Amino acid sequence: MTSTTLLPDHITQVFDRTLACELSVRDQDGPPVTMPMTFLWRPDRWEFVLASGIVVRRKLDLLRRDGRVALSFTHFTGSGLADPPAVLVQGTATVAGQVFAAAGLEDFWRMLFRKKPSSRAALFDPEDRVGLRAKFYWRARVVVRPDRIWAIHGEPGHQKLERII
């Protein structure tokens, strides 16, 4: 898929207005490991950007070992969306070879401040930026390129699966 591939409005609304998704990666023994992640959808580049803290490296190690991932969008609290579909993205992740603070992740931070304005105050709190907590701000940029996107409509037991791409 390319940046010229258009997604239906009900999918772009989920990506634009949802704060977090669930990232699933394969553990070295095979079962998936799932964790919540804040994300940025970049339709102009056909990619999701995730910023993962470097303090707990397991997630990054798993992504480097096997880049096959799934992003699921199932929690819409605060999004303002009325009855959105659950969305599953299957794709490939790459982890940047360098570590970033604010510089290098400007697009990600702008999105976070737009979706969750209260995060701006926490990010710029001088007390949080010193000592051990300062390491929280060092992040690895993870890019996920979608291969397939699915939407699941309806209530449990009466759901309809829609292949988007």
Short mmCIF file of the C-alpha atoms (twelve columns), coordinates in Angstrom:
data_MODEL
# 
_entry.id   MODEL 
# 
loop_
_atom_site.group_PDB 
_atom_site.id 
_atom_site.type_symbol 
_atom_site.label_atom_id 
_atom_site.label_alt_id 
_atom_site.label_comp_id 
_atom_site.label_asym_id 
_atom_site.label_seq_id 
_atom_site.Cartn_x 
_atom_site.Cartn_y 
_atom_site.Cartn_z 
_atom_site.pdbx_PDB_model_num 
ATOM 1   C CA . MET A 1   0.000   0.000   0.000  1 
ATOM 2   C CA . THR A 2   1.081   3.560   -0.547 1 
ATOM 3   C CA . SER A 3   0.291   7.006   0.771  1 
ATOM 4   C CA . THR A 4   -2.194  7.378   -2.099 1 
ATOM 5   C CA . THR A 5   -4.283  4.460   -0.791 1 
ATOM 6   C CA . LEU A 6   -7.450  5.931   0.661  1 
ATOM 7   C CA . LEU A 7   -9.040  4.437   3.734  1 
ATOM 8   C CA . PRO A 8   -12.763 4.658   4.467  1 
ATOM 9   C CA . ASP A 9   -13.773 7.488   6.782  1 
ATOM 10  C CA . HIS A 10  -14.855 5.127   9.601  1 
ATOM 11  C CA . ILE A 11  -11.282 3.770   9.713  1 
ATOM 12  C CA . THR A 12  -9.483  7.119   9.495  1 
ATOM 13  C CA . GLN A 13  -11.700 8.427   12.313 1 
ATOM 14  C CA . VAL A 14  -10.560 5.555   14.545 1 
ATOM 15  C CA . PHE A 15  -6.896  6.305   13.761 1 
ATOM 16  C CA . ASP A 16  -7.300  10.075  14.149 1 
ATOM 17  C CA . ARG A 17  -9.330  10.138  17.357 1 
ATOM 18  C CA . THR A 18  -8.265  7.101   19.399 1 
ATOM 19  C CA . LEU A 19  -5.479  7.737   21.911 1 
ATOM 20  C CA . ALA A 20  -4.063  4.234   22.294 1 
ATOM 21  C CA . CYS A 21  -3.949  0.870   20.598 1 
ATOM 22  C CA . GLU A 22  -2.789  -2.558  21.729 1 
ATOM 23  C CA . LEU A 23  0.503   -3.660  20.195 1 
ATOM 24  C CA . SER A 24  0.952   -7.427  19.922 1 
ATOM 25  C CA . VAL A 25  4.369   -8.923  19.218 1 
ATOM 26  C CA . ARG A 26  5.611   -12.499 19.230 1 
ATOM 27  C CA . ASP A 27  7.537   -13.701 22.240 1 
ATOM 28  C CA . GLN A 28  10.612  -15.789 21.530 1 
ATOM 29  C CA . ASP A 29  8.615   -18.899 22.483 1 
ATOM 30  C CA . GLY A 30  5.791   -18.028 20.095 1 
ATOM 31  C CA . PRO A 31  2.814   -16.719 22.103 1 
ATOM 32  C CA . PRO A 32  1.863   -13.064 21.588 1 
ATOM 33  C CA . VAL A 33  2.734   -10.376 24.103 1 
ATOM 34  C CA . THR A 34  0.304   -7.439  24.082 1 
ATOM 35  C CA . MET A 35  0.779   -3.986  25.567 1 
ATOM 36  C CA . PRO A 36  -0.998  -0.621  25.225 1 
ATOM 37  C CA . MET A 37  0.764   2.007   23.129 1 
ATOM 38  C CA . THR A 38  0.102   5.584   22.147 1 
ATOM 39  C CA . PHE A 39  0.432   5.976   18.388 1 
ATOM 40  C CA . LEU A 40  0.487   8.442   15.525 1 
ATOM 41  C CA . TRP A 41  -1.081  7.548   12.160 1 
ATOM 42  C CA . ARG A 42  0.826   9.122   9.238  1 
ATOM 43  C CA . PRO A 43  -1.378  8.537   6.164  1 
ATOM 44  C CA . ASP A 44  1.030   10.567  3.992  1 
ATOM 45  C CA . ARG A 45  3.698   7.916   4.688  1 
ATOM 46  C CA . TRP A 46  1.350   4.954   5.180  1 
ATOM 47  C CA . GLU A 47  2.765   4.267   8.641  1 
ATOM 48  C CA . PHE A 48  2.051   4.273   12.339 1 
ATOM 49  C CA . VAL A 49  4.627   5.822   14.660 1 
ATOM 50  C CA . LEU A 50  4.966   4.492   18.200 1 
ATOM 51  C CA . ALA A 51  7.390   5.836   20.789 1 
ATOM 52  C CA . SER A 52  8.607   3.191   23.195 1 
ATOM 53  C CA . GLY A 53  10.534  3.948   26.369 1 
ATOM 54  C CA . ILE A 54  13.999  2.454   26.471 1 
ATOM 55  C CA . VAL A 55  14.003  1.719   30.207 1 
ATOM 56  C CA . VAL A 56  12.053  -1.512  29.772 1 
ATOM 57  C CA . ARG A 57  13.764  -2.981  26.710 1 
ATOM 58  C CA . ARG A 58  11.844  -6.252  26.325 1 
ATOM 59  C CA . LYS A 59  9.345   -4.800  23.875 1 
ATOM 60  C CA . LEU A 60  12.122  -3.355  21.709 1 
ATOM 61  C CA . ASP A 61  14.087  -6.617  21.804 1 
ATOM 62  C CA . LEU A 62  11.000  -8.569  20.705 1 
ATOM 63  C CA . LEU A 63  10.319  -6.104  17.873 1 
ATOM 64  C CA . ARG A 64  13.901  -6.311  16.629 1 
ATOM 65  C CA . ARG A 65  13.783  -10.111 16.690 1 
ATOM 66  C CA . ASP A 66  10.499  -10.422 14.801 1 
ATOM 67  C CA . GLY A 67  8.917   -7.341  13.256 1 
ATOM 68  C CA . ARG A 68  5.545   -8.971  12.551 1 
ATOM 69  C CA . VAL A 69  3.016   -7.096  14.679 1 
ATOM 70  C CA . ALA A 70  -0.671  -6.453  15.178 1 
ATOM 71  C CA . LEU A 71  -2.236  -3.209  16.326 1 
ATOM 72  C CA . SER A 72  -5.757  -3.495  17.689 1 
ATOM 73  C CA . PHE A 73  -8.046  -0.533  18.278 1 
ATOM 74  C CA . THR A 74  -10.801 -1.523  20.681 1 
ATOM 75  C CA . HIS A 75  -10.953 1.119   23.433 1 
ATOM 76  C CA . PHE A 76  -12.617 4.361   22.392 1 
ATOM 77  C CA . THR A 77  -13.130 6.153   25.716 1 
ATOM 78  C CA . GLY A 78  -12.716 9.895   25.236 1 
ATOM 79  C CA . SER A 79  -12.551 9.659   21.443 1 
ATOM 80  C CA . GLY A 80  -16.027 11.050  20.869 1 
ATOM 81  C CA . LEU A 81  -16.701 8.267   18.377 1 
ATOM 82  C CA . ALA A 82  -20.208 6.803   18.370 1 
ATOM 83  C CA . ASP A 83  -20.215 3.037   17.745 1 
ATOM 84  C CA . PRO A 84  -16.892 2.752   15.873 1 
ATOM 85  C CA . PRO A 85  -15.722 -0.599  14.580 1 
ATOM 86  C CA . ALA A 86  -12.896 -2.436  16.274 1 
ATOM 87  C CA . VAL A 87  -9.916  -2.269  13.922 1 
ATOM 88  C CA . LEU A 88  -7.049  -4.729  13.516 1 
ATOM 89  C CA . VAL A 89  -3.886  -3.759  11.657 1 
ATOM 90  C CA . GLN A 90  -1.372  -6.444  10.699 1 
ATOM 91  C CA . GLY A 91  1.998   -5.140  9.634  1 
ATOM 92  C CA . THR A 92  5.744   -4.973  9.984  1 
ATOM 93  C CA . ALA A 93  7.573   -2.909  12.594 1 
ATOM 94  C CA . THR A 94  11.048  -1.439  12.456 1 
ATOM 95  C CA . VAL A 95  12.865  0.117   15.408 1 
ATOM 96  C CA . ALA A 96  15.053  3.177   14.840 1 
ATOM 97  C CA . GLY A 97  18.706  2.642   15.660 1 
ATOM 98  C CA . GLN A 98  18.928  5.782   17.759 1 
ATOM 99  C CA . VAL A 99  17.242  7.093   20.895 1 
ATOM 100 C CA . PHE A 100 15.214  10.307  20.991 1 
ATOM 101 C CA . ALA A 101 13.861  12.710  23.584 1 
ATOM 102 C CA . ALA A 102 11.713  15.493  22.122 1 
ATOM 103 C CA . ALA A 103 13.836  16.059  19.012 1 
ATOM 104 C CA . GLY A 104 13.188  13.344  16.457 1 
ATOM 105 C CA . LEU A 105 9.690   12.642  17.759 1 
ATOM 106 C CA . GLU A 106 8.080   16.051  17.256 1 
ATOM 107 C CA . ASP A 107 5.247   14.598  15.157 1 
ATOM 108 C CA . PHE A 108 4.474   12.046  17.867 1 
ATOM 109 C CA . TRP A 109 4.430   14.634  20.689 1 
ATOM 110 C CA . ARG A 110 2.197   17.024  18.671 1 
ATOM 111 C CA . MET A 111 -0.312  14.211  18.191 1 
ATOM 112 C CA . LEU A 112 -0.213  13.295  21.892 1 
ATOM 113 C CA . PHE A 113 -0.791  16.910  22.970 1 
ATOM 114 C CA . ARG A 114 -3.723  17.178  20.522 1 
ATOM 115 C CA . LYS A 115 -5.385  13.950  21.678 1 
ATOM 116 C CA . LYS A 116 -4.555  14.339  25.388 1 
ATOM 117 C CA . PRO A 117 -3.827  17.976  26.281 1 
ATOM 118 C CA . SER A 118 -3.080  17.157  29.935 1 
ATOM 119 C CA . SER A 119 0.028   15.214  28.822 1 
ATOM 120 C CA . ARG A 120 1.757   18.519  27.965 1 
ATOM 121 C CA . ALA A 121 1.892   19.563  31.630 1 
ATOM 122 C CA . ALA A 122 3.317   16.202  32.715 1 
ATOM 123 C CA . LEU A 123 5.939   16.203  29.967 1 
ATOM 124 C CA . PHE A 124 7.266   19.624  30.886 1 
ATOM 125 C CA . ASP A 125 7.138   19.223  34.678 1 
ATOM 126 C CA . PRO A 126 10.716  19.994  35.853 1 
ATOM 127 C CA . GLU A 127 10.415  17.644  38.825 1 
ATOM 128 C CA . ASP A 128 9.661   14.737  36.498 1 
ATOM 129 C CA . ARG A 129 12.580  15.569  34.219 1 
ATOM 130 C CA . VAL A 130 15.272  14.904  36.818 1 
ATOM 131 C CA . GLY A 131 16.601  11.776  38.470 1 
ATOM 132 C CA . LEU A 132 15.360  8.327   37.542 1 
ATOM 133 C CA . ARG A 133 12.146  9.574   35.947 1 
ATOM 134 C CA . ALA A 134 14.152  11.484  33.332 1 
ATOM 135 C CA . LYS A 135 14.863  8.161   31.578 1 
ATOM 136 C CA . PHE A 136 11.145  7.944   30.752 1 
ATOM 137 C CA . TYR A 137 11.637  10.684  28.166 1 
ATOM 138 C CA . TRP A 138 14.260  8.761   26.180 1 
ATOM 139 C CA . ARG A 139 12.374  6.877   23.499 1 
ATOM 140 C CA . ALA A 140 12.890  4.620   20.516 1 
ATOM 141 C CA . ARG A 141 10.888  5.456   17.397 1 
ATOM 142 C CA . VAL A 142 8.994   2.403   16.143 1 
ATOM 143 C CA . VAL A 143 7.420   2.534   12.681 1 
ATOM 144 C CA . VAL A 144 4.693   0.054   11.702 1 
ATOM 145 C CA . ARG A 145 3.787   -0.298  8.033  1 
ATOM 146 C CA . PRO A 146 0.349   -1.888  7.562  1 
ATOM 147 C CA . ASP A 147 0.008   -4.953  5.345  1 
ATOM 148 C CA . ARG A 148 -3.649  -5.686  6.147  1 
ATOM 149 C CA . ILE A 149 -6.401  -3.762  7.905  1 
ATOM 150 C CA . TRP A 150 -9.639  -5.307  9.169  1 
ATOM 151 C CA . ALA A 151 -12.738 -3.768  10.753 1 
ATOM 152 C CA . ILE A 152 -15.108 -5.659  13.034 1 
ATOM 153 C CA . HIS A 153 -18.633 -4.244  13.215 1 
ATOM 154 C CA . GLY A 154 -21.469 -5.132  15.565 1 
ATOM 155 C CA . GLU A 155 -22.084 -6.623  18.950 1 
ATOM 156 C CA . PRO A 156 -20.392 -9.821  20.165 1 
ATOM 157 C CA . GLY A 157 -22.113 -12.804 18.625 1 
ATOM 158 C CA . HIS A 158 -23.427 -10.733 15.703 1 
ATOM 159 C CA . GLN A 159 -20.236 -9.320  14.289 1 
ATOM 160 C CA . LYS A 160 -19.337 -8.721  10.677 1 
ATOM 161 C CA . LEU A 161 -15.731 -8.738  9.469  1 
ATOM 162 C CA . GLU A 162 -14.737 -6.203  6.794  1 
ATOM 163 C CA . ARG A 163 -11.394 -6.405  5.009  1 
ATOM 164 C CA . ILE A 164 -10.208 -2.859  4.375  1 
ATOM 165 C CA . ILE A 165 -6.925  -3.692  2.633  1 
# 
